[in-house]
C-alpha cells in the first residue's frame, strides 16, 4: 500500500545515534519504524521504546552495525531481534518475519522481505503502522490509521486466529482498549469472551504483566467492568468480581483527587475481597515479586491505627496510602488523613538499645521489650522529640527495673 500520511516530527527521531543507525541499515528502503513509536507519535503521546523493522537478516544486521561502531545485543536473535545500543538508549531492530507455527504461547517464525507479510502477523491494526525513517511516510496495510482516528481496537484479520496464535492477545485487547480505545470492536470482543479459557495455558508472569499495565490505563474502570461482564477473569482470577468495582472506582477517584500516581498493586487490591489470605493466594498465582506480594497483602489487612501517621510508620507510606484509599469514609476525613502523610518525612525513634543499657538494663530480651514499649508510647503521642522520648525512656527503664526486682 502506498504511503497515506506523514509521521510528524518527534524528539525521539532526533535521538543521538539514530541517524547513524538508519544509515547503516540502508534507510527507508530496508528499514522502517514500526509499532508503538509510530502509533504513539500519531496520537501525540510520549514515546518510550523505539522499534525498527528491517529486510536484513539478523546476523547481517549485527555485521552492518558493527561496521559503523554500533554495539548490539542478541536479545531475541532466534526470532529476528537484536538490540542496538545507541548513546541515547537501546533500539530494537527486528527482521521482517512470518509465523510458521504457533501454539498460543510461542511462535516459530521464518524471515521474509515482505512488509505486508510482517504486518499481517501483528495483533492489532494500530500496531501495524510503519514509517519511513527518512521521509516520515506512513505505510498502512490494514486500515490502522482509520482505526487509530476513531480509537478502535481491532484485530488484524480473524480475531479467533489471532488469539489462537497467542492467547495473551485477549488481555492485550483489553489493555489497548483501556489505554487507547473508545468502544470495543464487537467481533474482537466476542472472540475474547469465547476464548477466555485459553488464558489458563499462559504463564502467570505474562498474565500479571499485562494485567498490571491494564490497571493503570486511563479507562481501567470502564474496561475492567467490561471484562468482568464478559467473564474474562473467571478462568484465572475468579476472585475479581463486580463486588470490587466500587472499591476500584473509589481508589481511582482518590488518586485523581489527591494527585497520587496511579498504582497497579493498589488497584488490584481494590478488586479483591478484603482478606490478606486472598491477596497472598492471588500474588502467589501471579508470581508477583516479594515486594508486590507484601504490598498486596498489607493493603488487604484490617488492623486499626490511632492515626494516619501511626499507620504509615508501622506499614510504610505507600501501604498507608493504600489503606486510606481502600477504606470507606467521608472525603474530608480522607483529605485530612492523607495530608498527615503526603509529604511526611518518617522519623526514627530517637533512643537506642544502647541508651537503655546505660540506664541499667541488661542486653537481650529486656532491652528489646522496653524499647518496644517506648516506641508504642512515642507513636501514640504522635512522635514527640528527643526530650520527651528521654523522659519516656526513663519511665520505661524504671518500670522494667521494678519488675525485675519484684520477680
Residue, then its C-alpha position, 0 to 999 in steps of 0.5 A: x500500500x502506498x504511503x497515506x500520511x506523514x509521521x510528524x516530527x518527534x524528539x525521539x527521531x532526533x535521538x543521538x545515534x539514530x541517524x547513524x543507525x538508519x544509515x547503516x541499515x540502508x534507510x527507508x528502503x530496508x528499514x522502517x519504524x514500526x509499532x508503538x513509536x509510530x502509533x504513539x507519535x500519531x496520537x501525540x503521546x510520549x514515546x518510550x521504546x523505539x522499534x525498527x523493522x528491517x529486510x536484513x537478516x539478523x546476523x547481517x544486521x549485527x555485521x552492518x552495525x558493527x561496521x559503523x561502531x554500533x554495539x548490539x545485543x542478541x536479545x531475541x536473535x532466534x526470532x529476528x531481534x537484536x538490540x542496538x545500543x545507541x548513546x541515547x538508549x537501546x533500539x530494537x531492530x527486528x527482521x521482517x518475519x512470518x509465523x510458521x507455527x504457533x501454539x498460543x504461547x510461542x511462535x516459530x517464525x521464518x524471515x521474509x522481505x515482505x512488509x505486508x507479510x510482517x504486518x499481517x502477523x501483528x495483533x492489532x491494526x494500530x500496531x501495524x503502522x510503519x514509517x519511513x525513517x527518512x521521509x516520515x511516510x506512513x505505510x498502512x496495510x490494514x486500515x490502522x490509521x482509520x482505526x487509530x482516528x476513531x480509537x478502535x481496537x481491532x484485530x488484524x484479520x480473524x480475531x479467533x486466529x489471532x488469539x489462537x496464535x497467542x492467547x495473551x492477545x485477549x488481555x492485550x485487547x483489553x489493555x489497548x482498549x483501556x489505554x487507547x480505545x473508545x468502544x470495543x470492536x464487537x467481533x474482537x470482543x466476542x472472540x475474547x469472551x469465547x476464548x477466555x479459557x485459553x488464558x489458563x495455558x499462559x504463564x502467570x508472569x505474562x498474565x500479571x504483566x499485562x494485567x498490571x499495565x491494564x490497571x493503570x490505563x486511563x479507562x481501567x474502570x470502564x474496561x475492567x467492568x467490561x471484562x468482568x461482564x464478559x467473564x474474562x477473569x473467571x478462568x484465572x482470577x475468579x476472585x475479581x468480581x463486580x463486588x470490587x468495582x466500587x472499591x476500584x472506582x473509589x481508589x481511582x477517584x482518590x488518586x485523581x483527587x489527591x494527585x497520587x500516581x496511579x498504582x497497579x498493586x493498589x488497584x488490584x487490591x481494590x478488586x479483591x475481597x478484603x482478606x490478606x489470605x486472598x491477596x497472598x493466594x492471588x500474588x502467589x498465582x501471579x508470581x508477583x515479586x516479594x515486594x508486590x506480594x507484601x504490598x498486596x497483602x498489607x493493603x488487604x489487612x484490617x488492623x486499626x491505627x490511632x492515626x494516619x501517621x501511626x499507620x504509615x510508620x508501622x506499614x510504610x507510606x505507600x501501604x498507608x496510602x493504600x489503606x486510606x484509599x481502600x477504606x470507606x469514609x467521608x472525603x474530608x476525613x480522607x483529605x485530612x488523613x492523607x495530608x498527615x502523610x503526603x509529604x511526611x518525612x518518617x522519623x526514627x525513634x530517637x533512643x537506642x538499645x544502647x541508651x537503655x543499657x546505660x540506664x541499667x538494663x541488661x542486653x537481650x530480651x529486656x532491652x528489646x521489650x522496653x524499647x518496644x514499649x517506648x516506641x508504642x508510647x512515642x507513636x501514640x503521642x504522635x512522635x514527640x522529640x528527643x526530650x520527651x522520648x528521654x523522659x519516656x525512656x526513663x519511665x520505661x527503664x524504671x518500670x522494667x527495673x521494678x519488675x525485675x526486682x519484684x520477680 
